[in-house]
């Protein structure tokens, strides 16, 4: 997978978190996108799923660190 593609999936995860979606909104966890359904190699699917989750976690850490005092 290219670095650009990896960053795209991370960005999608960050956007999902900023919209208030949970980590379970990872589109790669949907049954129809699982390797058993698509025939995609597990390693490739895992890279995508983990990139999305990493982006979500980055945004979550950013949001969690922001406190009401920071907003002033």
NORSULFEN-V168148 format. One record per residue. RES is the residue in one small letter. BURIAL is # if it has 9 or more other ideal C-beta (glycine too) atoms within 8 Angstrom, else .. Layout:
res->[RES;RES]
burial->[BURIAL;BURIAL]
//
This chain:
res->[x;x;x;x;x;x;x;x;x;x;x;x;x;x;x;x;x;x;x;x;x;x;x;x;x;x;x;x;x;x;x;x;x;x;x;x;x;x;x;x;x;x;x;x;x;x;x;x;x;x;x;x;x;x;x;x;x;x;x;x;x;x;x;x;x;x;x;x;x;x;x;x]
burial->[.;.;.;.;.;#;#;.;#;#;#;#;#;#;#;#;#;.;.;.;.;.;#;.;.;#;.;#;.;.;.;.;#;#;#;.;.;#;.;.;.;.;.;#;#;.;#;#;#;.;#;#;#;#;#;#;#;#;#;#;.;.;#;.;.;.;.;.;.;.;.;.]
//
